[in-house]
Amino acid sequence: MAPTPATAAARVFALQEAFTRLGGGDHGVVDLAAATGMPNSTVHRILQSGVPGGAVDQTRRGRYRPGPTVIKAAIHAMAHVPGAETTQGILADLHERTGAAALLFTLTPFGGLRRLCTDYAWGRMDPGELGVFAHPLVTQSRSLRTGASGRAILAHLPAPLQRLAFDEGLPDDAAPGALLDNRALAASLAEIRHTGYAIGREEVVPGWEAIAAPVMWGDVAVGSVALAKPAGEPADLGRLVKHACRAARTLSECTSRPTPAA
């Protein structure tokens, strides 16, 4: 059992952390009490005090989850870390240095755990001429288990969130290089955590390869930076990895230095 937090404020934060560690969905008072080291009555009192203001949702009798004010706080925290001008400048520089397509993917949990491409720098490259079309980019790249950019994020998420990706399986139209089974996926995530980057060989779009590094906020990935290029195009892998990781570190540092309010 966890040690009992010493102060009233610490007890509230401990309860918030317990929701994170226990994973998604709603949770009962007994489980939350065991996770925090607090008596059931204390946990119940804190939860009930958070319901009227929306900090806690009571989903049914004895079951609770974080409420809408927690979501609002998270949105405010992430809205300026980093700003759009910062991301575009970093991606444009990354494309210029490597000649590859530079893309920023952002983790989104709404509607299922997914990633979305929120910014990119193609330069003079024409995606259509190179065989890259909207449908596979949307349908296949959204899954965290397909592609370097998805696995770079998935490797640095809490275990309950990783299980969601393991349980959902591959997209129906996954490209030939996608990892087919959970054992191979788990091994790749361990390798990504060890090396700091992911390599994807034709996992999302046939004929395209990618390198990706996670954008971190603390010890959790909130996105990834990816470099993509045609598979037959010669490239210095070590150089691409170095530049992708450097860009991801720069964006990660931006999350701890929010843009000052105007």
Contacts in CASP RR format, 6 or more apart in sequence:
PFRMAT RR
TARGET T0000
AUTHOR 0000-0000-0000
METHOD contacts of the structure
MODEL  1
MAPTPATAAARVFALQEAFTRLGGGDHGVVDLAAATGMPNSTVHRILQSG
VPGGAVDQTRRGRYRPGPTVIKAAIHAMAHVPGAETTQGILADLHERTGA
AALLFTLTPFGGLRRLCTDYAWGRMDPGELGVFAHPLVTQSRSLRTGASG
RAILAHLPAPLQRLAFDEGLPDDAAPGALLDNRALAASLAEIRHTGYAIG
REEVVPGWEAIAAPVMWGDVAVGSVALAKPAGEPADLGRLVKHACRAART
LSECTSRPTPAA
1 34 0 8 1.000
1 37 0 8 1.000
2 14 0 8 1.000
2 34 0 8 1.000
2 35 0 8 1.000
2 36 0 8 1.000
2 37 0 8 1.000
3 37 0 8 1.000
4 11 0 8 1.000
4 36 0 8 1.000
4 37 0 8 1.000
4 38 0 8 1.000
5 11 0 8 1.000
5 13 0 8 1.000
5 14 0 8 1.000
5 36 0 8 1.000
5 37 0 8 1.000
5 38 0 8 1.000
11 36 0 8 1.000
11 38 0 8 1.000
11 42 0 8 1.000
11 46 0 8 1.000
12 46 0 8 1.000
14 36 0 8 1.000
14 37 0 8 1.000
14 38 0 8 1.000
15 32 0 8 1.000
15 36 0 8 1.000
15 38 0 8 1.000
15 43 0 8 1.000
15 46 0 8 1.000
15 47 0 8 1.000
16 66 0 8 1.000
16 70 0 8 1.000
17 36 0 8 1.000
18 27 0 8 1.000
18 32 0 8 1.000
18 35 0 8 1.000
18 36 0 8 1.000
19 27 0 8 1.000
19 32 0 8 1.000
19 65 0 8 1.000
19 66 0 8 1.000
20 158 0 8 1.000
21 35 0 8 1.000
21 158 0 8 1.000
22 31 0 8 1.000
22 32 0 8 1.000
22 35 0 8 1.000
22 160 0 8 1.000
23 158 0 8 1.000
23 160 0 8 1.000
23 161 0 8 1.000
24 65 0 8 1.000
24 160 0 8 1.000
25 65 0 8 1.000
26 57 0 8 1.000
26 59 0 8 1.000
26 60 0 8 1.000
26 63 0 8 1.000
26 64 0 8 1.000
26 65 0 8 1.000
27 63 0 8 1.000
27 64 0 8 1.000
27 65 0 8 1.000
28 62 0 8 1.000
28 63 0 8 1.000
28 64 0 8 1.000
29 40 0 8 1.000
29 43 0 8 1.000
29 44 0 8 1.000
29 47 0 8 1.000
29 62 0 8 1.000
29 64 0 8 1.000
30 40 0 8 1.000
32 43 0 8 1.000
32 47 0 8 1.000
32 64 0 8 1.000
33 39 0 8 1.000
33 40 0 8 1.000
33 42 0 8 1.000
33 43 0 8 1.000
36 43 0 8 1.000
47 56 0 8 1.000
47 58 0 8 1.000
47 64 0 8 1.000
50 56 0 8 1.000
51 57 0 8 1.000
51 58 0 8 1.000
53 69 0 8 1.000
54 67 0 8 1.000
54 68 0 8 1.000
54 69 0 8 1.000
55 66 0 8 1.000
55 67 0 8 1.000
55 69 0 8 1.000
55 70 0 8 1.000
56 64 0 8 1.000
56 65 0 8 1.000
56 66 0 8 1.000
56 67 0 8 1.000
57 64 0 8 1.000
57 65 0 8 1.000
57 66 0 8 1.000
57 67 0 8 1.000
57 68 0 8 1.000
58 64 0 8 1.000
59 65 0 8 1.000
77 258 0 8 1.000
78 222 0 8 1.000
80 258 0 8 1.000
80 259 0 8 1.000
81 217 0 8 1.000
81 254 0 8 1.000
81 255 0 8 1.000
81 256 0 8 1.000
81 257 0 8 1.000
81 258 0 8 1.000
81 259 0 8 1.000
82 251 0 8 1.000
82 254 0 8 1.000
82 255 0 8 1.000
82 259 0 8 1.000
83 254 0 8 1.000
83 259 0 8 1.000
84 119 0 8 1.000
86 251 0 8 1.000
86 254 0 8 1.000
86 259 0 8 1.000
87 104 0 8 1.000
87 118 0 8 1.000
87 119 0 8 1.000
87 251 0 8 1.000
88 119 0 8 1.000
88 121 0 8 1.000
89 121 0 8 1.000
90 225 0 8 1.000
90 247 0 8 1.000
90 250 0 8 1.000
90 251 0 8 1.000
91 102 0 8 1.000
91 103 0 8 1.000
91 104 0 8 1.000
91 119 0 8 1.000
91 120 0 8 1.000
91 121 0 8 1.000
91 225 0 8 1.000
91 247 0 8 1.000
92 102 0 8 1.000
92 121 0 8 1.000
92 123 0 8 1.000
93 247 0 8 1.000
94 102 0 8 1.000
94 121 0 8 1.000
94 225 0 8 1.000
94 227 0 8 1.000
94 243 0 8 1.000
94 244 0 8 1.000
94 247 0 8 1.000
95 101 0 8 1.000
95 102 0 8 1.000
95 121 0 8 1.000
95 122 0 8 1.000
95 123 0 8 1.000
97 243 0 8 1.000
98 227 0 8 1.000
98 239 0 8 1.000
98 240 0 8 1.000
98 243 0 8 1.000
99 229 0 8 1.000
100 227 0 8 1.000
100 228 0 8 1.000
100 229 0 8 1.000
100 235 0 8 1.000
100 240 0 8 1.000
101 120 0 8 1.000
101 121 0 8 1.000
101 122 0 8 1.000
101 125 0 8 1.000
101 127 0 8 1.000
101 227 0 8 1.000
101 228 0 8 1.000
101 229 0 8 1.000
102 120 0 8 1.000
102 121 0 8 1.000
102 225 0 8 1.000
102 226 0 8 1.000
102 227 0 8 1.000
102 247 0 8 1.000
103 117 0 8 1.000
103 119 0 8 1.000
103 120 0 8 1.000
103 121 0 8 1.000
103 149 0 8 1.000
103 225 0 8 1.000
103 226 0 8 1.000
103 227 0 8 1.000
103 228 0 8 1.000
104 117 0 8 1.000
104 118 0 8 1.000
104 119 0 8 1.000
104 120 0 8 1.000
104 215 0 8 1.000
104 223 0 8 1.000
104 224 0 8 1.000
104 225 0 8 1.000
104 226 0 8 1.000
104 251 0 8 1.000
105 115 0 8 1.000
105 116 0 8 1.000
105 117 0 8 1.000
105 118 0 8 1.000
105 141 0 8 1.000
105 149 0 8 1.000
105 150 0 8 1.000
105 153 0 8 1.000
105 212 0 8 1.000
105 223 0 8 1.000
105 224 0 8 1.000
105 225 0 8 1.000
105 226 0 8 1.000
106 115 0 8 1.000
106 116 0 8 1.000
106 118 0 8 1.000
106 222 0 8 1.000
106 223 0 8 1.000
107 113 0 8 1.000
107 114 0 8 1.000
107 115 0 8 1.000
107 144 0 8 1.000
107 153 0 8 1.000
107 157 0 8 1.000
107 221 0 8 1.000
107 222 0 8 1.000
107 223 0 8 1.000
108 114 0 8 1.000
108 115 0 8 1.000
108 116 0 8 1.000
112 164 0 8 1.000
113 144 0 8 1.000
113 161 0 8 1.000
113 164 0 8 1.000
113 165 0 8 1.000
114 142 0 8 1.000
114 143 0 8 1.000
114 144 0 8 1.000
115 141 0 8 1.000
115 142 0 8 1.000
115 144 0 8 1.000
115 149 0 8 1.000
115 150 0 8 1.000
115 153 0 8 1.000
115 223 0 8 1.000
115 224 0 8 1.000
116 142 0 8 1.000
117 137 0 8 1.000
117 141 0 8 1.000
127 133 0 8 1.000
130 208 0 8 1.000
130 230 0 8 1.000
131 205 0 8 1.000
132 205 0 8 1.000
132 208 0 8 1.000
136 173 0 8 1.000
136 175 0 8 1.000
136 204 0 8 1.000
136 205 0 8 1.000
137 204 0 8 1.000
137 205 0 8 1.000
139 171 0 8 1.000
139 173 0 8 1.000
140 146 0 8 1.000
140 171 0 8 1.000
140 173 0 8 1.000
140 174 0 8 1.000
140 175 0 8 1.000
140 178 0 8 1.000
140 203 0 8 1.000
140 204 0 8 1.000
140 205 0 8 1.000
141 147 0 8 1.000
141 149 0 8 1.000
141 150 0 8 1.000
141 204 0 8 1.000
142 171 0 8 1.000
143 150 0 8 1.000
143 165 0 8 1.000
143 168 0 8 1.000
143 169 0 8 1.000
143 170 0 8 1.000
143 171 0 8 1.000
143 174 0 8 1.000
144 150 0 8 1.000
144 151 0 8 1.000
144 153 0 8 1.000
144 154 0 8 1.000
144 157 0 8 1.000
144 165 0 8 1.000
145 151 0 8 1.000
145 154 0 8 1.000
145 165 0 8 1.000
145 166 0 8 1.000
145 168 0 8 1.000
145 169 0 8 1.000
145 170 0 8 1.000
145 178 0 8 1.000
145 179 0 8 1.000
145 185 0 8 1.000
146 170 0 8 1.000
146 171 0 8 1.000
146 174 0 8 1.000
146 175 0 8 1.000
146 178 0 8 1.000
146 179 0 8 1.000
146 203 0 8 1.000
146 204 0 8 1.000
147 178 0 8 1.000
147 198 0 8 1.000
147 200 0 8 1.000
147 203 0 8 1.000
147 204 0 8 1.000
147 210 0 8 1.000
147 212 0 8 1.000
148 197 0 8 1.000
148 198 0 8 1.000
148 199 0 8 1.000
148 200 0 8 1.000
148 203 0 8 1.000
148 210 0 8 1.000
148 211 0 8 1.000
148 212 0 8 1.000
148 224 0 8 1.000
148 226 0 8 1.000
149 198 0 8 1.000
149 210 0 8 1.000
149 212 0 8 1.000
149 224 0 8 1.000
149 225 0 8 1.000
149 226 0 8 1.000
150 198 0 8 1.000
150 212 0 8 1.000
150 224 0 8 1.000
151 185 0 8 1.000
151 188 0 8 1.000
151 189 0 8 1.000
151 192 0 8 1.000
151 198 0 8 1.000
151 200 0 8 1.000
151 212 0 8 1.000
152 192 0 8 1.000
152 196 0 8 1.000
152 197 0 8 1.000
152 198 0 8 1.000
152 212 0 8 1.000
152 213 0 8 1.000
152 214 0 8 1.000
152 221 0 8 1.000
152 223 0 8 1.000
152 224 0 8 1.000
152 226 0 8 1.000
153 214 0 8 1.000
153 221 0 8 1.000
153 222 0 8 1.000
153 223 0 8 1.000
153 224 0 8 1.000
154 162 0 8 1.000
154 165 0 8 1.000
154 189 0 8 1.000
154 221 0 8 1.000
155 188 0 8 1.000
155 189 0 8 1.000
155 190 0 8 1.000
155 192 0 8 1.000
155 193 0 8 1.000
155 198 0 8 1.000
155 214 0 8 1.000
155 221 0 8 1.000
156 192 0 8 1.000
156 193 0 8 1.000
156 214 0 8 1.000
156 216 0 8 1.000
156 219 0 8 1.000
156 220 0 8 1.000
156 221 0 8 1.000
157 220 0 8 1.000
157 221 0 8 1.000
158 220 0 8 1.000
162 189 0 8 1.000
165 185 0 8 1.000
166 182 0 8 1.000
166 185 0 8 1.000
166 186 0 8 1.000
170 178 0 8 1.000
170 180 0 8 1.000
174 203 0 8 1.000
175 202 0 8 1.000
175 203 0 8 1.000
175 204 0 8 1.000
175 205 0 8 1.000
175 206 0 8 1.000
176 202 0 8 1.000
176 206 0 8 1.000
177 200 0 8 1.000
177 201 0 8 1.000
177 202 0 8 1.000
177 203 0 8 1.000
178 203 0 8 1.000
178 204 0 8 1.000
179 185 0 8 1.000
179 188 0 8 1.000
179 203 0 8 1.000
188 198 0 8 1.000
192 198 0 8 1.000
192 214 0 8 1.000
196 213 0 8 1.000
196 214 0 8 1.000
196 245 0 8 1.000
197 211 0 8 1.000
197 212 0 8 1.000
197 213 0 8 1.000
197 241 0 8 1.000
197 244 0 8 1.000
197 245 0 8 1.000
198 211 0 8 1.000
198 212 0 8 1.000
198 213 0 8 1.000
198 224 0 8 1.000
199 209 0 8 1.000
199 210 0 8 1.000
199 211 0 8 1.000
199 237 0 8 1.000
200 209 0 8 1.000
200 210 0 8 1.000
200 211 0 8 1.000
200 212 0 8 1.000
201 209 0 8 1.000
201 231 0 8 1.000
202 208 0 8 1.000
202 209 0 8 1.000
202 231 0 8 1.000
203 210 0 8 1.000
204 210 0 8 1.000
207 230 0 8 1.000
207 231 0 8 1.000
207 232 0 8 1.000
208 228 0 8 1.000
208 229 0 8 1.000
208 230 0 8 1.000
208 231 0 8 1.000
209 228 0 8 1.000
209 229 0 8 1.000
209 230 0 8 1.000
209 231 0 8 1.000
210 226 0 8 1.000
210 227 0 8 1.000
210 228 0 8 1.000
210 229 0 8 1.000
211 226 0 8 1.000
211 227 0 8 1.000
211 237 0 8 1.000
211 240 0 8 1.000
211 241 0 8 1.000
211 244 0 8 1.000
212 224 0 8 1.000
212 225 0 8 1.000
212 226 0 8 1.000
212 227 0 8 1.000
212 244 0 8 1.000
213 224 0 8 1.000
213 225 0 8 1.000
213 241 0 8 1.000
213 244 0 8 1.000
213 245 0 8 1.000
213 247 0 8 1.000
213 248 0 8 1.000
213 249 0 8 1.000
214 221 0 8 1.000
214 223 0 8 1.000
214 224 0 8 1.000
214 248 0 8 1.000
214 252 0 8 1.000
215 221 0 8 1.000
215 222 0 8 1.000
215 223 0 8 1.000
215 224 0 8 1.000
215 225 0 8 1.000
215 248 0 8 1.000
215 251 0 8 1.000
215 252 0 8 1.000
215 255 0 8 1.000
216 222 0 8 1.000
216 248 0 8 1.000
216 252 0 8 1.000
216 255 0 8 1.000
217 252 0 8 1.000
217 255 0 8 1.000
217 256 0 8 1.000
218 252 0 8 1.000
218 255 0 8 1.000
218 256 0 8 1.000
222 255 0 8 1.000
224 248 0 8 1.000
225 244 0 8 1.000
225 247 0 8 1.000
225 248 0 8 1.000
225 251 0 8 1.000
226 244 0 8 1.000
227 240 0 8 1.000
227 243 0 8 1.000
227 244 0 8 1.000
229 235 0 8 1.000
END
